[in-house]
Every structure is written in structure tokens, then in C-alpha cells.
Amino acid sequence: QLQLVESGGGLVQPGGSLRLSCAASGFALDYYTITWFRQAPGKEHEGVSCISASGDSSRSADSVKGRVTISRDNAKNTVYLQIHSLNTDDTGVYYCARRRVSGSPCSFVRSVYDLWGQGTQVTVSS
């Protein structure tokens, strides 16, 4: 069964950090671009950060630029998202998604992704 499973979310104080994981099963992650999206309460999904299949290209949203590091360990079939200096605007459910066509470049357009995880909740609060 093809699957993406996110983990690493939780409650964190403003200014803190988190590392989210996106583990793939049923397919080899290293053929695909992977993107992290998030959805805050009452808002649309927002692309957060994306990494190409080879790992040599990435893109991050302006709202998190300079505060996130996206990386992948293809041997572990996992993509990571490290977020620093968290603030309340970072609260939401974080999802990872696989771009439909292998080898495609980064994109924050949701319709080009065909496999999504169930999400992990991140809450930033004091």
C-alpha cells in the first residue's frame, strides 16, 4: 500500500523548534518531489517547503523562509522539515505530499500531488 506518514508534531512554545518527518512506504521516495503543506484553522492549505527528488533543489514559502530546513534521507525513505523560531502563525496541521510525476520540479500547486499523508498537528502556544 502506498502511504506517507507524518510525525513529530506537538505543542511548542513560541520561539521553539520542531522537526517533522514524512515516512514513505510502498514506493521509493527518491524518485519524487515531496512538499510540505499546512492548513491553519479556517484557512486554505499553504505550501511550506518543497524538495526535489535528487535533493539538490528546494523552495520555501516567504512566510517561513530563513526558518525552515527541508532535507531527505532516501536510504530511510523519509523527508524531514525542521522549523525554527516558531510563532503562533505556524499553528496548523502539516501534511506531506508526493508530486504525481516522478522527477518533476517543486510546486505549491495542490492538484499536482497525488499522495498525501494524514497530517500531524503543530500547535504554537505559550
N, C-alpha and C positions, 0 to 999 in steps of 0.2 A: 504493500500500500504506500502510495506516495504521500509524504507528510512533512510538514515543517512544524517544529515545536519550539515556542519561545519560553524563556525562563530568565530569572534574575530580577524581575520587578519587585516592588515593595514600597514601603513608606520611608521616605528620606527627608531630612531637614533641608531647608534652603541653604545653598552653598555646598551641599554634599555631592557625591558621585555615585554612579551605578554602572555596572557592566551587564548588558543584556546579551543573551545567547540565542541563536537560532540554529537548531539542530535539524538536519535533513535525514530522512530515511526513505528507502525505496528507490533512490536515484543518486547519481553522483553530482554533488553540488558544484564541482569545479567547472562544469560546462555552462553555468548560468550566472547571469547578473542577479544580484539579490539586493532588495531595497527594504529599508525600514520605513514604515508609515506609522503615524499615530493619530488617534482620534480623541480629542478633548470632549468633555461633556457638552452636548448641544452644538458641536461643530462638525464640519466635514473632515474626512481623512486628509492628512497633510503628509507629504513626503518629507522624510527627515534626512536620510542619508542612504547612499547607494554605492555599491562596489561592483566593478566589472568581474567577469568570470576569471580573468587572469589575476585580478587584484592590483593591476598597475594603474587603474583609473578609478576615481571616486568623485562623488559630488555630495554636497550637503546644503540644506536649506539655509537661507540667510538667518533665520531665527535661531539656529544652533551653530552656525559657523564659528570656528575657533574654540568650541566647547565639546565637540564630538570627535571620536576616532572610530572609524569603521575598519574592520580587519576580517580576514578569513583564514581558517586553518583547514585546507582541503583534505588533509590527512584525517582530520576529525569530522569532516563533513559539517562544519559549523562556521557560522558568521557571527561576529561579535560587534556590539555597539557600546562604546564607552562614552558616557556623558558626564561632563564636569560642570561645576558651578550651577547646579540645578536651581531653578526657580519655579514658582507656582504655575507659570505658563507651560511648564513641561509636563504637568499632570495630564494623564490620559492613558488609554490602552495602546500599547505598542505592538505592532504586527510586523512580521517579516513576510516577504512575498518573492516568488520566483518569476522572473520575466519569461514570457511564453516561448520565445525563440532563443535557443542557446546561442551564446556569443554576441547577443545584442548589447548595445551600449546602455548606459544609465538613463533612466527616465523616471519622472514622478507622475506619469500618467497611469492611473489605476487600471485602465482597461487593457493594458499590455501585459498584465500579470495574471498568471493562470492558476497559481497555487499559493494559498495563504495559510498562515498559522492561526491558532485560536486566540492569540494575543496574550500579553502579560501586562498587568496593571502597574503603573507608576504613579505614586502619589507624593507630591512635594508639599510638605506642610510642617509648620512648627508646632 
